[in-house]
Amino acid sequence: MIKAHPTDAMLHAYVAGELNSASALVVSTHLDMCPHCRRMANAVEEELACEFESAPAAQLDGDDMHLMLDAIFSSSASKFDTEVSPYPAQAEAQAPVKPKDAMITLEGKRFQLPRSLANQKHRIGPWSKMMGNMWRAPINLGTDEVANLIYMDRATSVPEHTHRGTELQLVINGVFKDEYGSYSDGDMLVLDHTHQHTPETTDEDCLILAVMDAPLHFTSGISRLLNPFSSLFFR
Ligand SMILES: [Zn+2]
C-alpha cells in the first residue's frame, strides 16, 4: 500500500508540464505505480482543459496564446491511456515496454522497472559502488538535472544528513526506513532542509530513484568529514 505521494502542487505542475525532466520522471514513474495519483492527475488534466475552454478566445493576447499552445503540446493529455509523455526526455520510445526489456540486474539481482523508467533504460549509466553496500547508476537526461538509481543492499545505512536543496525519492523495489517512517514500492518522498534523517535498510534491500538539486549535507559525527566530498558521492 503506497502511503507517500507527490503533493497536489507537484501533481498539478506535472500535468501542466511545468516540472523539470528529472522531477517529471519521478512523478511519472510514481503514477505508473499509483492508481490513486493517476486518478488525481486525470482530474487535474480535466480541470486545466476546462480552464482553457472557458477562457474567451478574444481575450488571449499573443503571450497567452503561446502559453496555451505550449500547454497543449506539452500537456499530458491522454498520456495515461495512450502512452504519450509530455516531457522531452520521456517523449521517446513510448511504445509499451516488453517485460524483459524493463529488467535491470545488479549484484546478481533482477529488478523490473516501471514503464516510465524502463523507457529511459538506455540513459542509465554504469553502476558504481558508493560507501558501504550502496551502488549508484546515473540517469543522463541530457540536462543539468541529477537523477540516479540508488541501490542499498540489506542492512545498509546512509549517515545522518539533511538536504541543501530538494530531493525526490521514489522506492522502485524493496523497503527502507528512517526516523519518519518505513517506505516501500511506489512511495515517493519530497525531502528538503527540514528533514534530517538516517535512511537504512534492514532485512530487505531497496532500489530507489533519486533526484536532487544540491548535494547532501552530513550532520553527525565523523560523517561530517564527507561534506566536502558529498557532491562526489551524491551527484
Ligand atoms: Zn500516489
Residues whose N, C-alpha, C, O or C-beta is under 5 A from the ligand:
A	BS01	ZN	H5 C34 H36 C37
